[in-house]
């Protein structure tokens, strides 16, 4: 059995100021999450102009589906090492840090459960929590253990995603089809399926999360200027693989072609979902390259980074907006909009999030969800 890595990871001490790249990546990631989720709340994906809907489906499949989540999870793994380094810089040993990580994991599960019950059944927060609860020791495991664990879980994770994707190719299901007519029914509807959905989804996030741990040990996003050649290789290679592997599925989603057999459908799905891991990580690397060129962040960059600093708050904000806009007991827009219109709303919700986050930054307010999680994790008084 491999021994744990040394208690202190990396050579550089954590910097006092926040690094731009991780926050900027989280802010942009929320746009991809919105694009991925919004169409799930409309009844009919073909009610809008055919050409516009086809372009929207192509773009969502190529950029967001099973790629946004991997970028999200990669950044989550990255943040775990940042937390570990901060605690080590304060002189803490591994046992209390491990206890802290597991307490954080438990509260993430609680927050994710609340999100699934109160808002929408698309939740990643509890999945993060359960994964961290089970795999907390891997945050400091040797690199070889991380590589092997990531590689071994990549195969079943991809096959599980592909199984879902093959079903969606022929009969895309939307949450609109299972929306409850009343708030009371809504609050009860997602509880029975939540445990199984969370456990199954945990397998899907392990490969990208461990990649984030490996990247954080080298401080790829904290100090992107010191790692430009590696970031370029990751970004260009990963995005090229993602483009090649995801293009057939994107064309299929747009209706540009139809597979002739089940084998072809599975091949398309596996290629799409497997290269989604590469694409999600490559997008984070590309943002790191962009951040390395920013000598002084402009207004938009600062605002998007402010959103990234409050990513949990605005992930939950998105979920609340989907309920407010689409559910039968609220504005009930689920049967009024098509696919392209839903993506337009997603972009609008993200833009509003940027404005709100920047206003919070200017006023000196942290994200309420981040503040709550911190106080619960560190057992501070509420």
C-alpha positions in Angstrom: 0.0 0.0 0.0 1.3 3.5 -0.9 2.2 5.7 2.0 0.6 9.1 2.3 2.3 12.1 0.8 4.2 14.3 3.2 2.1 16.5 5.4 3.1 19.7 3.7 2.2 19.6 0.0 4.0 21.6 -2.6 6.9 24.0 -2.1 5.2 27.3 -2.1 3.3 28.6 0.8 -0.2 29.8 0.3 -0.4 33.4 -0.7 -2.3 35.9 1.4 -4.2 37.4 -1.5 -6.7 35.3 -3.5 -5.5 34.1 -6.9 -7.5 35.4 -9.8 -7.6 32.2 -12.0 -9.6 29.9 -9.7 -12.2 32.5 -8.9 -12.4 33.5 -12.6 -12.8 29.9 -13.6 -15.6 29.3 -11.1 -17.4 32.4 -12.3 -17.3 31.3 -15.9 -18.2 27.8 -14.9 -21.5 29.0 -13.5 -22.4 30.2 -17.0 -21.9 26.6 -18.4 -23.9 25.2 -15.5 -26.8 27.5 -16.3 -26.6 26.6 -20.0 -26.6 22.9 -19.0 -29.6 23.1 -16.6 -32.1 25.7 -18.0 -33.4 23.6 -21.0 -34.3 20.8 -18.5 -37.2 22.9 -17.3 -39.1 23.4 -20.6 -41.7 20.9 -21.9 -40.9 20.9 -25.6 -37.5 21.5 -27.0 -38.9 22.2 -30.5 -41.4 25.0 -29.9 -39.1 27.8 -31.1 -37.7 28.6 -34.5 -36.2 25.3 -35.8 -32.9 26.7 -37.0 -32.3 28.7 -33.7 -33.2 25.7 -31.6 -30.8 23.5 -33.6 -27.9 26.0 -33.1 -28.7 26.1 -29.4 -28.8 22.3 -29.0 -25.5 22.1 -30.9 -23.8 24.7 -28.6 -25.2 23.2 -25.4 -24.0 19.7 -26.3 -20.6 20.9 -27.4 -19.8 23.3 -24.6 -21.9 22.3 -21.5 -23.3 18.8 -21.3 -21.1 16.6 -19.2 -18.3 19.1 -19.5 -19.5 21.9 -17.2 -19.9 19.5 -14.3 -16.3 18.2 -14.8 -14.9 21.8 -14.7 -17.0 22.3 -11.6 -15.7 19.2 -9.9 -12.1 19.9 -11.0 -12.3 23.2 -9.2 -13.8 21.6 -6.2 -10.9 19.2 -5.9 -8.5 22.2 -6.4 -10.2 24.1 -3.6 -9.8 21.2 -1.2 -6.0 21.4 -1.5 -6.1 25.2 -1.1 -8.0 24.6 2.2 -5.5 22.0 3.3 -2.6 24.3 2.6 -4.2 27.1 4.5 -4.7 24.9 7.6 -1.2 23.6 7.3 0.2 27.1 7.1 -1.5 27.7 10.5 0.4 24.8 11.9 -2.4 22.2 12.0 -1.6 18.5 11.6 -3.5 16.1 9.3 -5.9 14.5 11.9 -7.7 17.8 12.8 -7.7 18.8 9.1 -9.2 15.5 8.1 -11.9 15.9 10.7 -12.6 19.4 9.4 -12.9 18.1 5.8 -15.4 15.5 6.9 -17.4 18.0 8.8 -17.5 20.2 5.7 -18.5 17.2 3.7 -21.4 16.4 6.0 -22.7 20.0 5.8 -22.4 19.9 2.0 -24.6 16.9 2.0 -27.2 18.7 4.1 -27.1 21.8 1.9 -27.4 19.6 -1.2 -30.4 17.8 0.2 -32.0 21.1 1.0 -31.3 22.2 -2.5 -32.9 19.1 -4.0 -36.0 19.3 -1.8 -36.6 23.1 -1.9 -35.5 23.8 -5.4 -34.6 21.4 -8.2 -33.5 17.7 -8.3 -30.3 18.7 -10.3 -27.8 18.9 -7.4 -24.1 18.6 -7.3 -23.5 19.9 -3.8 -24.5 16.8 -1.9 -22.5 14.7 -4.4 -19.4 16.8 -3.5 -20.1 16.2 0.1 -20.5 12.5 -0.2 -17.4 12.1 -2.3 -15.3 14.2 0.1 -16.7 12.2 3.1 -15.6 8.9 1.5 -12.4 10.0 -0.1 -11.1 12.7 2.3 -7.7 10.8 2.8 -7.0 11.1 -0.9 -6.6 14.8 -0.5 -3.1 14.0 0.8 -2.4 10.7 -0.9 0.6 10.1 -3.2 0.3 11.2 -6.8 0.4 7.6 -8.0 -2.6 6.7 -5.9 -4.5 9.7 -7.3 -3.6 8.8 -10.9 -4.6 5.2 -10.4 -7.9 6.0 -8.6 -8.8 8.5 -11.2 -8.0 6.2 -14.1 -9.8 3.2 -12.6 -13.0 5.2 -11.9 -12.9 6.9 -15.3 -14.1 3.7 -17.0 -17.3 3.0 -15.0 -18.1 6.7 -14.7 -17.9 7.2 -18.5 -20.0 4.1 -19.2 -22.7 5.3 -16.7 -22.7 8.7 -18.3 -22.9 7.1 -21.8 -25.8 4.9 -20.7 -27.7 8.1 -19.7 -26.7 9.9 -22.9 -27.8 7.0 -25.2 -31.2 7.2 -23.6 -31.4 10.9 -24.1 -30.5 10.6 -27.8 -33.8 8.9 -28.6 -36.1 10.2 -25.8 -34.8 13.3 -24.1 -36.4 13.6 -20.7 -37.0 16.9 -19.0 -37.7 17.9 -15.4 -40.8 19.6 -16.7 -42.4 16.2 -17.2 -42.2 15.5 -13.5 -43.0 18.9 -12.0 -45.6 18.9 -9.3 -48.6 21.2 -9.5 -48.3 22.5 -5.9 -45.5 23.6 -3.6 -46.5 21.0 -1.0 -46.2 18.2 -3.5 -43.0 19.6 -4.8 -41.4 19.6 -1.4 -42.0 15.8 -1.1 -41.4 14.7 -4.6 -37.6 14.5 -4.7 -37.0 12.9 -1.4 -37.4 9.3 -2.4 -35.0 9.4 -5.3 -32.4 11.7 -3.7 -30.2 9.1 -2.0 -29.8 6.9 -5.0 -29.2 9.8 -7.3 -26.5 11.2 -5.0 -24.7 7.9 -4.6 -24.7 7.1 -8.3 -23.5 10.6 -9.2 -20.6 10.3 -6.8 -18.8 7.9 -9.1 -19.0 10.4 -12.0 -17.1 13.1 -10.2 -14.1 11.2 -8.8 -11.9 11.4 -11.9 -12.1 15.2 -12.3 -12.0 15.9 -8.6 -8.7 14.0 -8.2 -7.3 15.8 -11.2 -8.1 19.0 -9.4 -6.2 17.8 -6.4 -3.1 17.0 -8.5 -3.3 20.4 -10.2 -3.6 22.3 -6.9 -0.5 20.6 -5.6 1.4 22.2 -8.4 -0.5 25.5 -7.9 -1.3 25.6 -11.6 -4.1 28.1 -11.2 -2.7 29.9 -8.1 0.5 30.7 -10.0 -0.4 30.3 -13.7 2.5 32.5 -14.8 5.0 29.8 -13.5 3.3 27.0 -15.4 2.5 28.5 -18.8 4.0 25.6 -20.9 2.1 22.9 -19.0 -1.2 25.0 -19.0 -0.8 25.4 -22.7 -0.4 21.7 -23.2 -3.4 20.9 -21.0 -5.6 23.6 -22.6 -4.8 22.9 -26.3 -4.7 19.1 -26.0 -7.8 18.9 -23.9 -9.9 21.3 -26.0 -8.8 19.6 -29.2 -9.8 16.2 -27.8 -13.1 17.6 -26.6 -13.9 19.2 -29.9 -13.2 16.0 -31.8 -14.9 13.7 -29.3 -18.0 15.8 -28.7 -18.7 17.1 -32.2 -20.6 14.0 -33.4 -22.9 14.1 -30.4 -23.4 17.9 -30.9 -24.4 17.3 -34.5 -26.7 14.6 -33.5 -28.3 16.8 -30.9 -28.8 19.5 -33.5 -30.5 17.0 -35.8 -27.8 17.2 -38.5 -27.5 13.4 -38.7 -29.0 10.2 -37.3 -26.9 7.1 -36.1 -27.6 3.9 -38.0 -27.2 1.5 -35.1 -27.1 1.1 -31.4 -23.3 0.6 -31.6 -22.8 3.9 -33.2 -25.0 5.6 -30.6 -22.9 4.1 -27.8 -19.7 5.1 -29.6 -20.9 8.7 -29.9 -22.0 8.8 -26.3 -18.8 7.4 -24.9 -16.7 9.8 -27.0 -18.8 12.7 -25.9 -18.8 11.9 -22.2 -15.2 10.7 -22.0 -13.7 13.8 -23.7 -16.0 15.9 -21.5 -13.5 15.2 -18.7 -10.6 16.5 -20.8 -12.6 19.5 -21.9 -13.7 20.5 -18.4 -10.1 20.4 -17.2 -8.8 22.1 -20.3 -11.3 25.0 -19.9 -9.9 25.6 -16.4 -6.4 25.6 -17.8 -7.3 28.0 -20.6 -8.8 30.4 -18.0 -5.5 30.1 -16.1 -3.6 31.1 -19.2 -5.9 34.1 -19.6 -5.5 35.1 -16.0 -1.7 35.0 -16.3 -1.9 37.7 -18.9 -4.0 40.0 -16.7 -1.7 42.5 -15.1 -4.6 44.5 -13.6 -8.1 43.0 -13.7 -10.7 45.2 -15.4 -14.2 45.7 -14.3 -15.7 42.7 -16.0 -12.9 40.4 -14.9 -13.3 41.6 -11.3 -17.0 41.1 -11.4 -16.8 37.5 -12.8 -14.1 36.7 -10.2 -16.5 38.0 -7.5 -19.1 35.6 -8.8 -16.6 32.8 -8.6 -15.8 33.7 -5.0 -19.5 33.2 -4.3 -20.1 30.1 -6.5 -22.1 28.1 -4.0 -24.4 31.0 -3.3 -25.1 31.6 -7.0 -25.3 27.9 -7.8 -28.2 27.8 -5.3 -29.5 31.1 -6.7 -29.8 29.6 -10.1 -31.8 26.7 -8.7 -34.2 29.1 -7.0 -34.6 31.1 -10.2 -35.5 27.9 -12.1 -38.3 27.2 -9.6 -39.5 30.8 -9.7 -39.6 30.9 -13.5 -40.7 27.4 -14.6 -42.7 25.5 -12.0 -46.5 25.3 -12.2 -47.0 26.9 -8.8 -44.9 29.9 -9.8 -44.6 31.7 -13.2 -45.1 28.4 -15.0 -43.1 29.2 -18.1 -42.2 25.6 -18.7 -44.8 25.2 -21.5 -44.2 28.6 -23.0 -40.6 28.5 -24.1 -38.4 26.5 -26.4 -34.8 25.3 -26.2 -33.1 28.5 -27.5 -35.3 30.7 -25.3 -34.3 28.6 -22.3 -30.6 29.2 -23.1 -31.3 32.9 -23.5 -32.8 32.9 -19.9 -29.7 31.0 -18.7 -27.4 33.7 -20.1 -29.6 36.4 -18.5 -29.6 34.7 -15.1 -25.8 34.4 -15.2 -25.4 38.0 -16.2 -27.7 39.0 -13.3 -25.5 36.9 -11.0 -22.4 38.7 -12.2 -24.0 42.1 -11.4 -25.3 40.9 -7.9 -21.9 39.3 -7.0 -20.0 42.4 -8.0 -22.4 44.6 -5.9 -21.7 42.2 -3.0 -18.0 42.6 -3.5 -18.3 46.4 -3.6 -20.3 46.4 -0.3 -17.9 43.9 1.3 -20.4 41.1 1.6 -19.4 37.5 1.3 -21.8 35.0 -0.3 -24.4 33.9 2.3 -24.1 30.2 1.4 -20.3 30.4 1.7 -20.6 32.2 5.0 -23.1 29.6 6.3 -20.9 26.7 5.3 -17.8 28.3 6.9 -19.6 28.9 10.2 -21.0 25.3 10.2 -17.7 23.8 9.3 -15.7 25.7 11.8 -18.4 25.7 14.4 -18.6 29.4 14.6 -21.6 31.1 16.1 -24.4 31.9 13.6 
